[in-house]
Amino acid sequence: MNTVVGSEFLSNFLQYLARLDKTNEEKLPALGELKVNLGISVSSLREQLEVARSLGLVEVHPRTGIKRLPYSFYKSLRQSLSYALAIKKENFHYYSDLRNHIETSYWELATSRLEIEDIKHLQGLVTLANVKLHGHPIHIPQTEHRELHLGMYKRLDNPFVIGLLEAYWDMYDAVGLNVYADYEYLERVWQYHQEIVDAIYKRDFSLGHRLLVEHINLLTERPDLKVYGNDNQAGNIDN
């Protein structure tokens, strides 16, 4: 068998999956055939298979067998972050700081690649969010919030940046930031979103970047985040 790059860190089964990826083959043989091909015991294969499943690299069903899934950094990162929050909730602050630096660093490259239908979708999200904020009863536009931020980066051809950003929103929900209901604050947040999307539409990336940074710094005004710590120089946690 050909050696795969990074094989010293991979189990026999993960090396096999990496080679299989180049063939575009999705359906894997049964355990009995796999253990012979890999030269390992069934118990070792089951352990390695479970690791691959937890990383989101395969799915296992009793009737359909084992199927290889497309690589997703997000899936493996999500599990690690969930554990980080379980042992220390304040870890969200550090991950959020990383995410903010990623957003601001990649913003101009990402938004300059957006096509007109992408921008129209962002405009639609802002419109829908305002409908929710001004409705009776009021609804927090959390789905639109997540989709708007991720939508600005959708054209980046970098699975690691996208995975980091996607995982952030799962953690955002996990620590309860999606239920913040100060109406004046939410209106300010979505006013920034409106102005940011307008700047993207006008291709004024310098203005858009400045607005994004201001938008991020709004979070210092949220009293519910004091539990995570506050570091203006680190970029704070996102809005």
N, C-alpha and C positions, 0 to 999 in steps of 0.2 A: 504493500500500500504506500502511496505517496505521503510524505510527511507534510502536515499543514502548518502554517505559520502560527506560532504561539502554542504548539502542541504540548509543551512542557507544563502548561497550566490547565490542560484539558483532559477529561477522562476519555477512555476508549470510545465511549458512545458519542461524546461531543465531537471528537475527531471524525468519527464516522458521519455525523450529521453535517459537519463542515464540508467534507468531501461530497456528500450527497447534494448539497446546495448547488454545486456547479452543474449538476445534471438536471435540475429542475424537477426531480422526482419527489413526490409528496408522500405517497403511501409507502410505509415501511414494512419489512417482513415481520412475521410472528416472532415472539420471544425465542422460541426454540431455534429458529434459523439464525437469528441475530447473535445469540450466545456462541454459536459455532463459528460464525463469520468473524466475531470479535475476539474469540478465544478466552472468554471469561465465563464465570458461573452465572446461573440464572439469578441468584441472590445479588451478586455484584451488578448485574445488568439492571435489575429492578431499582437498585439504589441510584444508579447513574441516570436511569430513565426518569426517576422522580425529580432529580436535580434539573434535568432538562425541562420537565413539565413546569416546575416552579419558576424557571426563567422565561417561560412563555415560548419555548422553542418547539415543543410538540404538544399535541393533545392526544389523549388516550380514551377510547370508548370501547366497552365490552363487545359491541356488535361490529363496529367498523375498524377496530384495531388502532394502530399507531399512525398518526399523520404528522409530518413535518410542517411547521408553520414558518412564514416569513420572519426574518430577524426583526426584532423590535427592542431597541434599547429601553424604551419606556416601560415595558412589562417587567424586565428584571430590576430596573431602578425603582419602580413603585414598591416592590416587596422590601427592598433594602431601606427605603425611606420610611415605610410603615413601621419597621422595626426600630429605626432611629427615633421616631416619635414615641413609640411605646416605652422606650427606656428613658427618654428625656424630651418632654414636649417643647422645651426651649430650642431644640435642634431645628425647629421650623424657621427660627430667626436666621440661622446661618445659611440654611438652604435658600431661603427667600432672598437673602443678600446676594448669593451666587446668581440666582435667577434674574434679579434686577440688573446686575452687571451684564449678563448675557443679552437681555432684552435691549438695553441701551447700546451695547457694542454692535449688535447685528441689525439694529433697527433700520438704518438707511439702506443697507444692502438688501434686506428683506423686502421693505416696502417699495423700493425702486423696481422690483421684479413683479409686483402685483399687476394683474391685468384689469381691464375695466370692469369685467364681471365680478372680480374679487372685491373691488372697491365698492361696487353697487351693493354687494352682499354686506359689507361693513356698514354702509349707510343704512341698510335695512335693519341691521341689528340695533343701531342707535335709535332708529324710529320705534322699533318694537319695545326697547327698553324704556323709552319715554312714555309709551302707552301704558306700560305696567306701573311706572312710577306715578302716573297721574290718574290711574284708574280708581275705581271704587269697588272693592277695597284695593289698597296699594299692594303690589307684589314686588319683591326684590328680584331684579333681573340678573340672577346669578348665571343662568345658562348663557345668556347673551354676553355677560362679562367674560366668561371663559372663552366663548367662541370668538369674540372680538379680538382678544389678545392673541389667541392662537392663529386666527385668520390673518393677522398682519405678517406672520412668519411662514405661512403655508408654502410659499414658493422657494424657500431655502432648501437646497439639496444637501442637507446635513442631518442625518438621522439622530445624531447625538444631541445637537442643539434642540431639535424638535422633541426628542424624548425627555430632555431636561425640563422643557417648558410644559409639556403635557403632564408630567408627574407633579409639577408644582401645584396644579389646580386640584389634583386629588388630595394633596396634603392641605391645601387651602380649605377644602370642604371638611377634611378630617379634624382640623382644629377649631372648626365652627365659625370661620370668618365669613361664610356665605350667609349667615343669618343676621348680620349687623343691620340694624334698622333705623339708624339716625337719618331722617328724611333729608335734612339740609345737606348733610355730608354726601349722601347718595346723589343728590342733584348736582353737587359740585363735581363729583367723579364723572358723571355722565356728560356734563358740560365740557369737561376736558376731552372725553372720548369724542364728542361731536367735533371739537376743534382739531383734534388729531386727525380724524378721518377727513375733515375738510382740507387739511394741509396735505394729506396724501393725494387727494383728488387733484389739488392744484400743483402737485409735484414739488411742493416747497418742503424739502426734506430737512432743511436746517430748522425751520419753524417747528415742524412736527417733532423733531428730536428734542427741542427745548421744552415743548409742551409735555412730552412723555416724561421727562425728568421731573418737571413740576408736578405732574400727576402722581408719580411714584412718591414724591416727598409729602403728599397729602396725608399719608398714613401716620405721620407723626402726631396728627390731631386726633387719632382714634384712641380713646382711653382704654378700650378693651384689649389693646396690644401691649400694654405695659408689662404684662407677664412674660413676654418674650424678650424683653430688653429693648433698648433703643440706641442706635448708633448712626447719627446723621452722616458721618463720613463713610460708613459702610454702604450707604444707599438705602437703608431701611427695608421694610417689608412692603410688598406691593399693595396697591389699591385695586 
